[in-house]
Amino acid sequence: MKKYCCLSILLCSLLGHCAAQEGNALLQKVRDKLNLVDNYTATGVMKTNISFLRVPQAEVTVYFRKPDKMKIRNDKGISFVPKGAVTISLNSIITGNNFTVVDGGTESLDNKQVRVLKLLPADENSNVILSTVYINEKAAVIVKAKTTTRDNGTYELHMQYGRFISYGLPDRVVFIFNTRDYKMPKGVTFDYGDARVQTPGADGNKDQRGQVEITYSSYLVNKGVSDDVFK
């Protein structure tokens, strides 16, 4: 009996090790695709759905430079993008190896099977507590990412791919967050153009989901992005 128990423990350990190796290999494939892009300038349309803001749909230009510099310019003024939205990107989530990969098996997402990997930071002081990524294994792209942080709550990224999938760049991104975790900076006034700001009511402390969606029409990849863009 003792012999069989030892064999079972050994088998479970080997299976867990193999699953972890497969997870790391899959994550590296995703990295390899994203690493094809050093920088890009993209154009698209942004829709914002936040209960205490009335922000019109706007055309935007998005600038990115590796590893995690991102800037969104709105043709109607400064875009409302919650703190963390531009820093919690696919690149910043999976860059480096300072985390442990835990295989979460497979799930069905939008009627398609995806592989689930949980990324646990090795640094106990990291702002990120846990990231969970949902990967289309065949295309080696992340279709959903959920990140829990110490300072900025939990955020989700949902990606749809099409014309730009060879670079791992989505046609559509939806950023979902909890408005309770967003606080307007004190003493700072933003020009939201046609936006209308509403003071949260008595239920302002309740969980409410905010959403920012960008649908891209074009990408200009690896043509360079000036430092001035990010100032």
N, C-alpha and C positions, 0 to 999 in steps of 0.2 A: 504493500500500500504506500509506504514511504517512498519507494522507488518511482511509482506512478505519479505521486505528487511532485517530486523533483523534476520529472520529465515534463509535466504540465507547466510548471513555473518556467522552466527553460524554454519551452515552446512559445509561451506567451511573451517572454522577454525577446526572443528572436523575431517574432511577428511584429512586436512593437518597434523594434530597431529597424526592421525592413520598411515599415510604414513611415517612420521618421525619415529614412533615407529617400524614399519615394517622394515624400512631401518636400524635402529640400531640393531634390532634382527638379520637381515641377516648378517650384518657386524660382529656381535659377533660369528656367526657360522663359518665365514671365519677365524676369530681370533682363535677360538677353534681348528680348524684343523691345522693351522700354529703353534700353541703352543705345538703340539705334538712333534715338532722338536726343541731340545735345541741346537744341532750342527750337522754338517755333513761334510764329505769329499766326493767330487764328481769328477768324471773324465768325460771328454768330448772333443769335437772338436770345436774350435772357428774359425769363419770366420769374417774378418774385411773388411768393404767396406767404405773407406774414400777417397775422391778425391785427397787429397794431400799426401796420404801415400800409399805405395804398401806393404802390410803386407801379408805374406804367411799364408795359413791355418795352424793351429797348434793344437797339443794336449795340453790340459790344465787340471790342477787340481784346483778345487775351494774349498776353505775352508770357512765355515760359523759358527759363534757362536752367539747365541742370546744375545742382541736384534738386533744388526745391524753390527757386525764385519764380514767383508768379504775380502778375499784375492784370487787373481787369479794368478796362476803360469803357465808360458808358457814354453814348452819344447824347444823353439827357442830363449828364452831371456825374457825380460820384456814385457808383453802384453800392447798394447795401449788400455787403457780404459779411456774414458773421465772423468774428474772430476765430481763427482756426481753419476756415474754409480754404484759404490759399496755402496754408502750410500743411494741412492734412491732405496731401495728394497721394496718388499711387506711388510716386517716386519716393516721397518721404516715409511712406508706410513700410516699403520693402527694401529700402536702401541699406546696405551694410549687412552684417551678420550678428549684430549685437542683440540677438533674441533667440529663443528656443522655439522650434517649429513643432507643433503638436497636430497630428493628423486627426481631423474631425470626420473622416469618412465622406460619404456623398449625400447630397440632398437634391430635391427637385425644386428648381427655381424657374418660374415662367414656363413650366412644362418641359424643362430641359434639365438633365442631370449635370450637376456641378460638383467639383471637389472642394471640400471645406478644410482650410488650414487655419489654426489659431497661432498667433505670434505673441509669445510672452517675452517682454523685455528682460534682458539680463541685469540691467541697471535698476536697482530698486528705487532710485530717485528719479527715474524717467517720468516725464509728464504723461506719457502713454502708459496706460495700465494693461490694455489688451487690444489687439487688432484681430479681427476675423475676416478672412478673405475667401470669396467664393469664385472658383476658377473654372472657366471653360477649358478643359484639358486639351482638346483637339486644337483649338486656336491659340492656346497659351496666353489668354487675356483674363483679367479680373473683371467680373461682371457686377460684383457687389463687394463693398468693403465696409465694415462696421468697426469704429474705433472709439474706445472709451478712454478719456483723459482725466487727469486730476483737476485741471483748471477750467476746461471748457465743455464739460459734459460729454455726451455721446453723440457722435455724428455718423451718418451713413452716406455712402456714395453709391449710386446706381449708374451703370454704364451700358449703353447700347452701341454696337459696332456695325460698320458697313464699309464705306469707301476707304477708310483710313486704318483698317484693322492690321495691315501689314506692318505698321509702325506701333501698333498697340494703342492707337489714339481713337477715342470714341467719337461717334457722330452726335451723341446726346449724353449729357451728364445731369443727374439729379442729385442735389445735395440736400439732405434732410437733417434737421437739428431740432433741439428742444428750445423754444424761445425763452423758457424760464432761465436757461443758462446764459442767455445773452444780456449784457448790461451796457447801456449807452455810456460811453466814456464821459466822466465829469468834466465840465468846463470846455467841452469840444462841441462845435456846431458844424454839421455837414450840410452841404448844399445838395439836396436830393432832387433839384429841378422841379418836376411836376408831382413829386411824392407828397403824400399827406401823412403826417404822424399823428397817431392816436394814443393818448395816455392809457395804459392798461388799467382796467377796472378792478373791482374787488377780487376777481378771479385771476389776477395777473400772476399769482404765484403757482397756479395750477400748470400741469404739464400741457403744453400746446406745441404742436409740430409746425415748424416753419419749413419752407421749401424754396430752393433756388434752382432753377433749371436752365441749362444752356444747350441750345441746339446749334451745332457748328455747320457752317456752309463751306468753309475752306480752311486749309492749313498751309502755311509756308514753312517747310521743315528744313532745319539746319542751314539757314541763310544768315544767321547771326541776329542777336538782339542787343542793342546798345545798353550800357550801364545806366544811361540817363533815363531810360524807361522805368527803372525800379526806384528812382529817387522820389 
